[in-house]
Amino acid sequence: MTQTVKDRVIAILAEQAVMDVSDVRMEDSLEDLGLDSLGLVESIFAIEEAFDISVPFNANAPDQSDFDISSVAAIVAAVEGLVAGRAA
């Protein structure tokens, strides 16, 4: 069975947040998941490794990044875009 980008991203975020995958909702923010800045950075590294992509994210200025981290749905959409760009 092939995991979708959405499933893989949620699994990564759930692992970093020490949560069950079923408890992660698309509308959740990183704060809702209990992820601090270190958890975010570790999540970004795990996403980059899982998808063989480079995430344009500046941990020192996340509000100025091209990578939207406002919600799980935004992160999934951003990763889907990067994966699609890599495949093109």
C-alpha positions in Angstrom: 0.0 0.0 0.0 1.4 3.4 -1.0 1.2 6.2 1.5 0.1 9.6 0.2 2.1 12.7 0.8 -0.7 13.7 3.3 -0.4 10.4 5.2 3.4 10.6 5.4 3.5 14.3 6.6 0.8 13.5 9.2 2.8 10.5 10.4 6.0 12.6 10.7 4.2 15.4 12.6 2.5 12.9 14.9 5.8 11.2 15.6 7.4 14.5 16.5 4.5 15.5 18.7 4.4 12.0 20.3 0.7 11.6 19.3 -1.3 9.0 17.6 -1.8 9.7 13.9 -5.6 9.6 14.3 -5.4 12.5 16.7 -3.8 14.9 14.1 -6.4 17.0 12.3 -5.8 19.0 9.1 -6.8 22.2 10.8 -4.4 21.8 13.7 -1.6 24.3 14.1 1.8 23.2 15.3 0.9 24.8 18.7 -2.2 22.5 18.8 0.1 19.5 18.3 2.4 20.7 21.1 5.4 21.2 18.7 7.9 23.8 19.8 10.6 25.3 17.5 12.9 22.3 18.0 10.0 19.9 17.1 9.3 22.0 14.0 12.9 21.9 12.9 13.1 18.1 13.5 9.8 17.8 11.5 11.3 19.8 8.6 14.4 17.6 8.5 12.3 14.4 8.6 10.1 15.7 5.8 13.1 16.6 3.7 14.5 13.2 4.2 11.2 11.3 3.6 10.5 13.1 0.3 14.0 13.9 -0.9 13.2 17.6 -1.1 14.7 20.8 0.2 12.2 22.8 2.3 12.6 26.6 1.9 12.3 27.3 5.6 14.1 29.8 7.8 13.8 28.6 11.4 15.1 32.0 12.6 12.3 33.9 10.7 9.4 31.4 10.1 7.0 34.3 9.3 9.2 35.3 6.4 9.4 31.8 4.9 7.9 30.6 1.7 6.9 27.4 3.5 3.6 27.8 5.2 3.5 26.2 8.6 0.2 27.7 9.8 -1.6 24.3 9.9 -1.2 20.7 9.1 -3.2 21.3 5.9 -0.8 24.1 4.9 2.2 22.0 5.5 0.8 19.1 3.5 0.0 21.5 0.6 3.4 23.0 0.7 5.1 19.5 0.7 2.8 18.4 -2.2 3.9 21.4 -4.2 7.6 20.7 -3.6 7.2 17.0 -4.4 5.4 17.9 -7.6 8.1 20.5 -8.5 10.7 17.9 -8.0 8.9 15.4 -10.3 8.6 18.0 -13.1 
